[in-house]
Amino acid sequence: MELPLTKIEVTLLVCLLIGGILGALIGAMGLDKRQLPDLGVDYAEAERTNSDISAAAIDTIPVNINTAAEEELVRLNGIGPALAGRIIEDRAKNGPYNTVEELQRVNGIGPATVAKITEQATIGK
């Protein structure tokens, strides 16, 4: 007598049947992910910590005042959006800075501001 199904089809049906039975047993036993043991991990806190570490790492990278966009320049102590815009304008008009101290040619930046950003800024050479 010949089977109406091929050997591969029978194997597939057996696998599906076993999978269905196992799925029903797992469901009946109530083993879903909502009932997994609490491992005491606060994933939201872990994500915030990773974000804080990433932000701290970015803040330690020196800002190249000759190539930085406004978003980078405002990371420098004492430099807000207005001063960042003036730095970019001055750089476009007068060329790159040879030293960080040359930022004093920008209106609103004096020795005190330069002293605050010296460790954070570079001219990229």
N, CA, C and O atoms as a MOPAC input file, in Angstrom:
PM7 MOZYME 1SCF
protein

 N      0.84300 1    -1.17300 1     0.00000 1
 C      0.00000 1     0.00000 1     0.00000 1
 C      0.88500 1     1.23200 1     0.00000 1
 O      1.87100 1     1.30900 1     0.73300 1
 N      0.52700 1     2.16700 1    -0.81200 1
 C      1.30900 1     3.39300 1    -0.96100 1
 C      0.70400 1     4.50500 1    -0.11200 1
 O     -0.51000 1     4.70500 1    -0.09300 1
 N      1.59900 1     5.23800 1     0.60400 1
 C      1.13200 1     6.36200 1     1.42400 1
 C      0.76500 1     7.52900 1     0.52000 1
 O      1.42900 1     7.77000 1    -0.48800 1
 N     -0.30100 1     8.26100 1     0.88000 1
 C     -0.68500 1     9.41000 1     0.06200 1
 C      0.28000 1    10.58900 1     0.24800 1
 O      0.20900 1    11.56100 1    -0.50500 1
 N      1.18200 1    10.51800 1     1.24200 1
 C      2.12900 1    11.60800 1     1.50000 1
 C      3.55100 1    11.10200 1     1.29200 1
 O      3.83900 1     9.92400 1     1.50300 1
 N      4.41900 1    11.98900 1     0.88500 1
 C      5.82600 1    11.61500 1     0.73800 1
 C      6.47100 1    11.54800 1     2.10600 1
 O      5.90500 1    12.00800 1     3.09800 1
 N      7.65800 1    10.97100 1     2.15100 1
 C      8.37300 1    10.83600 1     3.41600 1
 C      8.67600 1    12.21000 1     4.01900 1
 O      8.60200 1    12.36600 1     5.23700 1
 N      9.00800 1    13.19100 1     3.21100 1
 C      9.30400 1    14.55400 1     3.68500 1
 C      8.05100 1    15.19000 1     4.26200 1
 O      8.11500 1    15.85900 1     5.29300 1
 N      6.92900 1    14.99200 1     3.61800 1
 C      5.67600 1    15.55800 1     4.11600 1
 C      5.27800 1    14.94200 1     5.45200 1
 O      4.76700 1    15.63700 1     6.33100 1
 N      5.50800 1    13.65200 1     5.60400 1
 C      5.19900 1    12.98700 1     6.86700 1
 C      6.10200 1    13.52500 1     7.97100 1
 O      5.63700 1    13.78900 1     9.08000 1
 N      7.38900 1    13.68900 1     7.67500 1
 C      8.34100 1    14.22600 1     8.65600 1
 C      7.92700 1    15.62500 1     9.07600 1
 O      7.96000 1    15.95200 1    10.26300 1
 N      7.54400 1    16.44200 1     8.13200 1
 C      7.10000 1    17.80000 1     8.42700 1
 C      5.85500 1    17.79100 1     9.30600 1
 O      5.76800 1    18.57300 1    10.25300 1
 N      4.91800 1    16.94500 1     9.01800 1
 C      3.69500 1    16.86500 1     9.82100 1
 C      4.00100 1    16.40500 1    11.24700 1
 O      3.41100 1    16.91300 1    12.20000 1
 N      4.91300 1    15.45400 1    11.39800 1
 C      5.29000 1    14.97900 1    12.73000 1
 C      5.93200 1    16.11800 1    13.51800 1
 O      5.61800 1    16.32100 1    14.69000 1
 N      6.83700 1    16.86500 1    12.86900 1
 C      7.49100 1    18.00200 1    13.53900 1
 C      6.46300 1    19.05100 1    13.95700 1
 O      6.53100 1    19.56900 1    15.07100 1
 N      5.52500 1    19.36600 1    13.08900 1
 C      4.48200 1    20.34000 1    13.42900 1
 C      3.61700 1    19.83700 1    14.58100 1
 O      3.23300 1    20.60800 1    15.46000 1
 N      3.32100 1    18.56800 1    14.57200 1
 C      2.50500 1    17.98300 1    15.63500 1
 C      3.24400 1    18.05000 1    16.97500 1
 O      2.65900 1    18.42100 1    17.99300 1
 N      4.52800 1    17.69200 1    16.97000 1
 C      5.32700 1    17.75300 1    18.19800 1
 C      5.43800 1    19.20700 1    18.68900 1
 O      5.31600 1    19.46600 1    19.88600 1
 N      5.66800 1    20.14300 1    17.77400 1
 C      5.74900 1    21.55900 1    18.13500 1
 C      4.44900 1    22.05600 1    18.73700 1
 O      4.46100 1    22.81100 1    19.70900 1
 N      3.33300 1    21.64100 1    18.17100 1
 C      2.02400 1    22.04300 1    18.69800 1
 C      1.77800 1    21.49500 1    20.08600 1
 O      1.26000 1    22.18900 1    20.96000 1
 N      2.15900 1    20.23300 1    20.28000 1
 C      1.97700 1    19.62000 1    21.60400 1
 C      2.85300 1    20.32900 1    22.63400 1
 O      2.38800 1    20.65100 1    23.72700 1
 N      4.12400 1    20.57600 1    22.29000 1
 C      5.01300 1    21.27300 1    23.21500 1
 C      4.50800 1    22.68600 1    23.52600 1
 O      4.55600 1    23.12700 1    24.67400 1
 N      4.03200 1    23.38200 1    22.51400 1
 C      3.49400 1    24.72800 1    22.71900 1
 C      2.29000 1    24.71900 1    23.65100 1
 O      2.14300 1    25.59200 1    24.50800 1
 N      1.43100 1    23.72100 1    23.47200 1
 C      0.25400 1    23.60900 1    24.33500 1
 C      0.66600 1    23.30800 1    25.76800 1
 O      0.08600 1    23.85300 1    26.70700 1
 N      1.67400 1    22.43300 1    25.94800 1
 C      2.14600 1    22.11200 1    27.29000 1
 C      2.75400 1    23.33600 1    27.97200 1
 O      2.48200 1    23.59900 1    29.14400 1
 N      3.56500 1    24.07000 1    27.24500 1
 C      4.19300 1    25.27200 1    27.81200 1
 C      3.11300 1    26.28400 1    28.19500 1
 O      3.17500 1    26.88700 1    29.26700 1
 N      2.13900 1    26.46600 1    27.33100 1
 C      1.04700 1    27.39200 1    27.63000 1
 C      0.24000 1    26.94000 1    28.83500 1
 O     -0.15700 1    27.75000 1    29.67200 1
 N      0.00400 1    25.64200 1    28.91400 1
 C     -0.77900 1    25.11100 1    30.02900 1
 C     -0.02900 1    25.24900 1    31.34900 1
 O     -0.64500 1    25.42300 1    32.40000 1
 N      1.28100 1    25.17400 1    31.29800 1
 C      2.08200 1    25.30200 1    32.51200 1
 C      2.30500 1    26.76500 1    32.88000 1
 O      2.83200 1    27.06700 1    33.95000 1
 N      1.90800 1    27.66400 1    32.00000 1
 C      2.03100 1    29.08700 1    32.29900 1
 C      3.46200 1    29.59900 1    32.22000 1
 O      3.81600 1    30.54000 1    32.93000 1
 N      4.27700 1    29.01000 1    31.38700 1
 C      5.66700 1    29.44900 1    31.26600 1
 C      5.79800 1    30.45300 1    30.13100 1
 O      6.25000 1    30.11700 1    29.03700 1
 N      5.40500 1    31.66100 1    30.40000 1
 C      5.65300 1    32.71400 1    29.42000 1
 C      6.61100 1    33.72400 1    30.03100 1
 O      6.90800 1    33.65300 1    31.22400 1
 N      7.08700 1    34.64700 1    29.24300 1
 C      8.13900 1    35.55400 1    29.71500 1
 C      7.67500 1    36.48300 1    30.84600 1
 O      8.50900 1    37.04000 1    31.56000 1
 N      6.38900 1    36.65500 1    31.01500 1
 C      5.92200 1    37.49400 1    32.11400 1
 C      6.12600 1    36.82300 1    33.45700 1
 O      6.06600 1    37.48100 1    34.49600 1
 N      6.36600 1    35.52900 1    33.44900 1
 C      6.53400 1    34.80500 1    34.69200 1
 C      7.96800 1    34.35100 1    34.92000 1
 O      8.21200 1    33.49000 1    35.76500 1
 N      8.90200 1    34.90200 1    34.19600 1
 C     10.30000 1    34.57500 1    34.41500 1
 C     10.75200 1    35.18000 1    35.73200 1
 O     10.20100 1    36.19400 1    36.16200 1
 N     11.72700 1    34.59100 1    36.37200 1
 C     12.16700 1    35.11400 1    37.66700 1
 C     12.73900 1    36.52200 1    37.53800 1
 O     13.37700 1    36.85700 1    36.54000 1
 N     12.50300 1    37.33600 1    38.55600 1
 C     13.04000 1    38.68600 1    38.59900 1
 C     14.51300 1    38.60000 1    38.99100 1
 O     14.85000 1    38.14400 1    40.08300 1
 N     15.37000 1    39.03700 1    38.10000 1
 C     16.80800 1    38.97700 1    38.35600 1
 C     17.32400 1    40.25300 1    39.00000 1
 O     18.52600 1    40.39300 1    39.22500 1
 N     16.43500 1    41.17700 1    39.29400 1
 C     16.83600 1    42.40300 1    39.97400 1
 C     17.53000 1    43.40700 1    39.06900 1
 O     18.21600 1    44.30300 1    39.56000 1
 N     17.36600 1    43.27600 1    37.76200 1
 C     18.00400 1    44.19700 1    36.83200 1
 C     17.02100 1    45.30000 1    36.45800 1
 O     15.92000 1    45.02900 1    35.97900 1
 N     17.43200 1    46.54400 1    36.68400 1
 C     16.62200 1    47.69100 1    36.27400 1
 C     17.13900 1    48.13300 1    34.90200 1
 O     18.09500 1    48.90200 1    34.80900 1
 N     16.49400 1    47.63800 1    33.83900 1
 C     16.98800 1    47.90300 1    32.49200 1
 C     16.90200 1    49.37800 1    32.12800 1
 O     17.74200 1    49.87600 1    31.37800 1
 N     15.91100 1    50.07900 1    32.64000 1
 C     15.80200 1    51.51600 1    32.37300 1
 C     16.98800 1    52.24700 1    32.99300 1
 O     17.55700 1    53.14100 1    32.36600 1
 N     17.36700 1    51.87900 1    34.21700 1
 C     18.51800 1    52.49800 1    34.88400 1
 C     19.80500 1    52.17200 1    34.13700 1
 O     20.66900 1    53.03500 1    33.98400 1
 N     19.93700 1    50.93900 1    33.67500 1
 C     21.13100 1    50.54600 1    32.92100 1
 C     21.24200 1    51.37700 1    31.64300 1
 O     22.33900 1    51.79400 1    31.27400 1
 N     20.13200 1    51.62000 1    30.97000 1
 C     20.14500 1    52.42000 1    29.74300 1
 C     20.54500 1    53.85900 1    30.04400 1
 O     21.32800 1    54.45200 1    29.30200 1
 N     20.00400 1    54.43400 1    31.14400 1
 C     20.38600 1    55.80600 1    31.52100 1
 C     21.87600 1    55.87700 1    31.83100 1
 O     22.54300 1    56.83600 1    31.44400 1
 N     22.40200 1    54.87000 1    32.52600 1
 C     23.81900 1    54.84900 1    32.87000 1
 C     24.66900 1    54.80900 1    31.61300 1
 O     25.66800 1    55.52200 1    31.51600 1
 N     24.28100 1    53.97700 1    30.64200 1
 C     25.02200 1    53.90800 1    29.38300 1
 C     24.98200 1    55.24200 1    28.65700 1
 O     25.98300 1    55.65900 1    28.07400 1
 N     23.84100 1    55.91700 1    28.68300 1
 C     23.73000 1    57.22700 1    28.04000 1
 C     24.62100 1    58.24500 1    28.72700 1
 O     25.27400 1    59.05300 1    28.06600 1
 N     24.65000 1    58.20800 1    30.07100 1
 C     25.49800 1    59.13600 1    30.81200 1
 C     26.96800 1    58.89800 1    30.49100 1
 O     27.73400 1    59.84600 1    30.31900 1
 N     27.35500 1    57.63300 1    30.41200 1
 C     28.74700 1    57.30200 1    30.08900 1
 C     29.07800 1    57.78600 1    28.69000 1
 O     30.15600 1    58.33800 1    28.46900 1
 N     28.17000 1    57.59000 1    27.73800 1
 C     28.41300 1    58.03300 1    26.36000 1
 C     28.55800 1    59.54900 1    26.29800 1
 O     29.44600 1    60.05800 1    25.61500 1
 N     27.69100 1    60.27400 1    27.00800 1
 C     27.76700 1    61.73500 1    27.01600 1
 C     29.07100 1    62.19400 1    27.65600 1
 O     29.70500 1    63.13400 1    27.17700 1
 N     29.47100 1    61.53300 1    28.73500 1
 C     30.71900 1    61.89600 1    29.40800 1
 C     31.91200 1    61.63900 1    28.50200 1
 O     32.86000 1    62.42400 1    28.48700 1
 N     31.87300 1    60.55200 1    27.74900 1
 C     32.97200 1    60.23300 1    26.83400 1
 C     33.07200 1    61.28200 1    25.72900 1
 O     34.17300 1    61.67800 1    25.34900 1
 N     31.94100 1    61.72800 1    25.21800 1
 C     31.94700 1    62.74300 1    24.16400 1
 C     32.51400 1    64.04900 1    24.70100 1
 O     33.24800 1    64.74100 1    23.99500 1
 N     32.18000 1    64.39400 1    25.94600 1
 C     32.66200 1    65.64600 1    26.52100 1
 C     34.17200 1    65.65800 1    26.72000 1
 O     34.75200 1    66.73500 1    26.86300 1
 N     34.82400 1    64.51200 1    26.73400 1
 C     36.26900 1    64.47800 1    26.92500 1
 C     37.02500 1    64.59800 1    25.60600 1
 O     38.24400 1    64.76700 1    25.61400 1
 N     36.33300 1    64.51600 1    24.48300 1
 C     36.98000 1    64.64500 1    23.17800 1
 C     37.19000 1    66.12500 1    22.89900 1
 O     36.23100 1    66.89600 1    22.93900 1
 N     38.44400 1    66.54900 1    22.61300 1
 C     38.68000 1    67.97000 1    22.32200 1
 C     37.89700 1    68.43000 1    21.09300 1
 O     37.71200 1    67.67500 1    20.13900 1
 N     37.44800 1    69.66600 1    21.13700 1
 C     36.70600 1    70.26300 1    20.03100 1
 C     37.69000 1    71.01300 1    19.14500 1
 O     38.41300 1    71.89100 1    19.61700 1
 N     37.71800 1    70.66800 1    17.86600 1
 C     38.57800 1    71.36500 1    16.91400 1
 C     37.87400 1    72.66000 1    16.51400 1
 O     36.88400 1    72.64400 1    15.78300 1
 N     38.39900 1    73.77600 1    17.00400 1
 C     37.73800 1    75.06400 1    16.75800 1
 C     37.83200 1    75.50100 1    15.30300 1
 O     37.14400 1    76.43800 1    14.90000 1
 N     38.67000 1    74.84000 1    14.50500 1
 C     38.79500 1    75.18700 1    13.08700 1
 C     37.82200 1    74.43000 1    12.19700 1
 O     37.64200 1    74.79500 1    11.03500 1
 N     37.19600 1    73.39000 1    12.71700 1
 C     36.26700 1    72.60900 1    11.89400 1
 C     34.91200 1    72.38400 1    12.55300 1
 O     33.98000 1    71.92100 1    11.89600 1
 N     34.78800 1    72.70200 1    13.83500 1
 C     33.57600 1    72.36900 1    14.59400 1
 C     32.35900 1    73.15400 1    14.10800 1
 O     32.43800 1    74.33200 1    13.75900 1
 N     31.23800 1    72.44700 1    14.10300 1
 C     29.94200 1    73.07700 1    13.85200 1
 C     29.43300 1    73.66000 1    15.17100 1
 O     30.02800 1    73.42700 1    16.22400 1
 N     28.34800 1    74.40800 1    15.11600 1
 C     27.78900 1    75.04200 1    16.31800 1
 C     27.51000 1    74.02600 1    17.41500 1
 O     27.77400 1    74.29000 1    18.58800 1
 N     26.97300 1    72.85200 1    17.03800 1
 C     26.62300 1    71.83200 1    18.02600 1
 C     27.84600 1    71.37200 1    18.81800 1
 O     27.73300 1    71.02100 1    19.99200 1
 N     29.00600 1    71.37600 1    18.18000 1
 C     30.23300 1    70.97900 1    18.87300 1
 C     30.79600 1    72.13700 1    19.69000 1
 O     31.25600 1    71.93400 1    20.81400 1
 N     30.76600 1    73.33400 1    19.14600 1
 C     31.33600 1    74.49300 1    19.82900 1
 C     30.61700 1    74.79500 1    21.14600 1
 O     31.24800 1    75.24300 1    22.10300 1
 N     29.31500 1    74.55800 1    21.20400 1
 C     28.58300 1    74.85800 1    22.43400 1
 C     28.93200 1    73.89000 1    23.56400 1
 O     28.53400 1    74.12200 1    24.70500 1
 N     29.66000 1    72.82100 1    23.28000 1
 C     30.14200 1    71.92900 1    24.33800 1
 C     31.26800 1    72.56900 1    25.13600 1
 O     31.58100 1    72.11500 1    26.23600 1
 N     31.88100 1    73.62000 1    24.59400 1
 C     32.96900 1    74.30900 1    25.28400 1
 C     32.40300 1    75.18200 1    26.39800 1
 O     31.38200 1    75.84300 1    26.21000 1
 N     33.05800 1    75.18800 1    27.55600 1
 C     32.61500 1    76.00300 1    28.69500 1
 C     32.53600 1    77.46800 1    28.31000 1
 O     33.50600 1    78.04000 1    27.81200 1
 N     31.38500 1    78.07100 1    28.54000 1
 C     31.22200 1    79.49800 1    28.28300 1
 C     30.85200 1    79.85300 1    26.85700 1
 O     30.68800 1    81.03100 1    26.54100 1
 N     30.71500 1    78.86200 1    25.98800 1
 C     30.34300 1    79.13100 1    24.59400 1
 C     28.90000 1    78.67900 1    24.38000 1
 O     28.58100 1    77.49300 1    24.46200 1
 N     28.04700 1    79.64900 1    24.10600 1
 C     26.65200 1    79.35200 1    23.79800 1
 C     26.43300 1    79.45300 1    22.29700 1
 O     27.38600 1    79.64000 1    21.54100 1
 N     25.19500 1    79.33300 1    21.86400 1
 C     24.89300 1    79.39100 1    20.43000 1
 C     25.32900 1    80.69700 1    19.76000 1
 O     25.80700 1    80.67900 1    18.62600 1
 N     25.16900 1    81.83000 1    20.45300 1
 C     25.54500 1    83.11500 1    19.85400 1
 C     27.05600 1    83.19100 1    19.61700 1
 O     27.49600 1    83.56100 1    18.52800 1
 N     27.84800 1    82.84000 1    20.63500 1
 C     29.30600 1    82.86200 1    20.46800 1
 C     29.76400 1    81.82000 1    19.45800 1
 O     30.68700 1    82.07000 1    18.68300 1
 N     29.12800 1    80.65600 1    19.46100 1
 C     29.48600 1    79.62400 1    18.47800 1
 C     29.26600 1    80.14900 1    17.06300 1
 O     30.09300 1    79.93100 1    16.17700 1
 N     28.15600 1    80.83800 1    16.85800 1
 C     27.89400 1    81.42900 1    15.54300 1
 C     28.93900 1    82.46000 1    15.16500 1
 O     29.36600 1    82.52200 1    14.01200 1
 N     29.35900 1    83.28000 1    16.13900 1
 C     30.39500 1    84.28800 1    15.86500 1
 C     31.74200 1    83.63700 1    15.55400 1
 O     32.49300 1    84.12900 1    14.71200 1
 N     32.04300 1    82.53600 1    16.23200 1
 C     33.29700 1    81.82400 1    15.94200 1
 C     33.28000 1    81.31300 1    14.50300 1
 O     34.26600 1    81.45100 1    13.77900 1
 N     32.17400 1    80.73000 1    14.09500 1
 C     32.05400 1    80.19900 1    12.73200 1
 C     32.15900 1    81.32500 1    11.71000 1
 O     32.83500 1    81.17600 1    10.69200 1
 N     31.49800 1    82.45200 1    11.97300 1
 C     31.57800 1    83.60800 1    11.06400 1
 C     33.00900 1    84.13300 1    10.97400 1
 O     33.51300 1    84.40200 1     9.88400 1
 N     33.66200 1    84.27500 1    12.13700 1
 C     35.03300 1    84.77400 1    12.16200 1
 C     35.97100 1    83.82500 1    11.42300 1
 O     36.84800 1    84.26700 1    10.68100 1
 N     35.79100 1    82.56100 1    11.62000 1
 C     36.62300 1    81.55200 1    10.96200 1
 C     36.45500 1    81.61500 1     9.45100 1
 O     37.43100 1    81.48900 1     8.71100 1
 N     35.22100 1    81.80900 1     8.98600 1
 C     34.96700 1    81.90300 1     7.54400 1
 C     35.56300 1    83.17700 1     6.95900 1
 O     36.06600 1    83.17500 1     5.83500 1
 N     35.50500 1    84.25500 1     7.71700 1
 C     35.98600 1    85.55600 1     7.23700 1
 C     37.50300 1    85.68900 1     7.31900 1
 O     38.13000 1    86.20100 1     6.39100 1
 N     38.10200 1    85.23000 1     8.42900 1
 C     39.52600 1    85.48000 1     8.68400 1
 C     40.42000 1    84.24800 1     8.58900 1
 O     41.63500 1    84.35300 1     8.75700 1
 N     39.84500 1    83.10200 1     8.32700 1
 C     40.64000 1    81.88800 1     8.21400 1
 C     40.76900 1    81.15500 1     9.53600 1
 O     40.24900 1    81.59700 1    10.56000 1
 N     41.47700 1    80.01500 1     9.50000 1
 C     41.57900 1    79.17500 1    10.69800 1
 C     42.40000 1    79.83400 1    11.80500 1
 O     43.18900 1    80.75100 1    11.57400 1
 N     42.17800 1    79.33100 1    13.00200 1
 C     42.90500 1    79.81100 1    14.17400 1
 C     44.22600 1    79.04200 1    14.28500 1
 O     44.26300 1    77.82500 1    14.10300 1
 N     45.30100 1    79.76200 1    14.58400 1
 C     46.60700 1    79.13300 1    14.76800 1
 C     46.82400 1    78.70600 1    16.21500 1
 O     47.63800 1    77.82500 1    16.49300 1
 N     46.10000 1    79.32700 1    17.12700 1
 C     46.14400 1    78.96200 1    18.54400 1
 C     44.73800 1    79.13000 1    19.10600 1
 O     43.90900 1    79.82700 1    18.52100 1
 N     44.47400 1    78.49600 1    20.23000 1
 C     43.17900 1    78.65900 1    20.89200 1
 C     43.03000 1    80.10000 1    21.35800 1
 O     41.92600 1    80.64500 1    21.35400 1
 N     44.13100 1    80.71600 1    21.75700 1
 C     44.10000 1    82.10800 1    22.23900 1
 C     43.59200 1    83.07300 1    21.16700 1
 O     43.05300 1    84.12900 1    21.50000 1
 N     43.75400 1    82.73000 1    19.88600 1
 C     43.26900 1    83.59300 1    18.80200 1
 C     41.74900 1    83.72800 1    18.79100 1
 O     41.21200 1    84.58800 1    18.09300 1
 N     41.05500 1    82.89600 1    19.55100 1
 C     39.60000 1    83.05400 1    19.65600 1
 C     39.23200 1    84.42600 1    20.22100 1
 O     38.09200 1    84.86900 1    20.07800 1
 N     40.18100 1    85.09600 1    20.85600 1
 C     39.91500 1    86.41700 1    21.42500 1
 C     39.61900 1    87.45200 1    20.34200 1
 O     39.13300 1    88.54100 1    20.64800 1
 N     39.90300 1    87.13100 1    19.09600 1
 C     39.54100 1    88.06200 1    18.01300 1
 C     38.03300 1    88.06900 1    17.77100 1
 O     37.52900 1    88.92600 1    17.04500 1
 N     37.30300 1    87.11700 1    18.37600 1
 C     35.84200 1    87.06600 1    18.26500 1
 C     35.25100 1    87.95300 1    19.34800 1
 O     35.61000 1    87.83400 1    20.51900 1
 N     34.33900 1    88.84700 1    18.95600 1
 C     33.67500 1    89.74100 1    19.89500 1
 C     32.94000 1    88.91800 1    20.95500 1
 O     32.11200 1    88.06700 1    20.63100 1
 N     33.25400 1    89.18300 1    22.22400 1
 C     32.61000 1    88.48800 1    23.32700 1
 C     33.46700 1    87.40000 1    23.93900 1
 O     33.08900 1    86.81500 1    24.95300 1
 N     34.62400 1    87.11600 1    23.33700 1
 C     35.53200 1    86.10700 1    23.90100 1
 C     36.79600 1    86.82000 1    24.35900 1
 O     37.49800 1    87.45800 1    23.57300 1
 N     37.06200 1    86.69400 1    25.64900 1
 C     38.25600 1    87.30800 1    26.22100 1
 C     39.13300 1    86.27100 1    26.88100 1
 O     38.90400 1    85.07000 1    26.73500 1
 N     40.13700 1    86.72900 1    27.60800 1
 C     41.07800 1    85.80400 1    28.25800 1
 C     40.41200 1    84.82700 1    29.23200 1
 O     40.84100 1    83.67800 1    29.34200 1
 N     39.38300 1    85.26700 1    29.92700 1
 C     38.71300 1    84.37800 1    30.89100 1
 C     38.03600 1    83.21000 1    30.17200 1
 O     38.12100 1    82.06900 1    30.62600 1
 N     37.37000 1    83.48700 1    29.06200 1
 C     36.71600 1    82.42200 1    28.29800 1
 C     37.75200 1    81.47600 1    27.71300 1
 O     37.58600 1    80.25700 1    27.75500 1
 N     38.82500 1    82.04600 1    27.16700 1
 C     39.89200 1    81.21000 1    26.59800 1
 C     40.48500 1    80.29700 1    27.68000 1
 O     40.76400 1    79.12500 1    27.42500 1
 N     40.67100 1    80.83700 1    28.87600 1
 C     41.22200 1    80.03700 1    29.97000 1
 C     40.29500 1    78.86200 1    30.31200 1
 O     40.76800 1    77.77700 1    30.64700 1
 N     38.97400 1    79.08100 1    30.22600 1
 C     38.00500 1    78.02500 1    30.54000 1
 C     38.02800 1    76.89500 1    29.52100 1
 O     37.79300 1    75.73700 1    29.86900 1
 N     38.31200 1    77.22500 1    28.25700 1
 C     38.18300 1    76.21700 1    27.19400 1
 C     39.51200 1    75.65500 1    26.70700 1
 O     39.51800 1    74.76400 1    25.85700 1
 N     40.63100 1    76.14400 1    27.21700 1
 C     41.93400 1    75.71600 1    26.71000 1
 C     42.09900 1    74.20200 1    26.73800 1
 O     42.63000 1    73.62500 1    25.79000 1
 N     41.65500 1    73.54900 1    27.80600 1
 C     41.78900 1    72.08800 1    27.91200 1
 C     40.81300 1    71.34100 1    27.01100 1
 O     41.03700 1    70.17400 1    26.69100 1
 N     39.73200 1    72.00200 1    26.59800 1
 C     38.69800 1    71.34600 1    25.80600 1
 C     38.85000 1    71.57500 1    24.31100 1
 O     38.25300 1    70.85600 1    23.51000 1
 N     39.64100 1    72.56800 1    23.93000 1
 C     39.71600 1    72.97800 1    22.52800 1
 C     41.05200 1    72.60500 1    21.90600 1
 O     42.07500 1    72.50600 1    22.58200 1
 N     41.00800 1    72.40400 1    20.60800 1
 C     42.22300 1    72.14600 1    19.84400 1
 C     42.10300 1    72.87400 1    18.51200 1
 O     41.00700 1    73.22600 1    18.07800 1
 N     43.24400 1    73.09300 1    17.87400 1
 C     43.23300 1    73.71000 1    16.54100 1
 C     43.40700 1    72.64100 1    15.45800 1
 O     43.36900 1    72.93500 1    14.26400 1
 N     43.59400 1    71.41300 1    15.89500 1
 C     43.61900 1    70.28300 1    14.96500 1
 C     44.92900 1    70.04300 1    14.26000 1
 O     44.95500 1    69.33200 1    13.25500 1
 N     46.00500 1    70.59800 1    14.73600 1
 C     47.29600 1    70.36200 1    14.06400 1
 C     48.10100 1    69.33900 1    14.78300 1
 O     49.21100 1    69.01700 1    14.36000 1

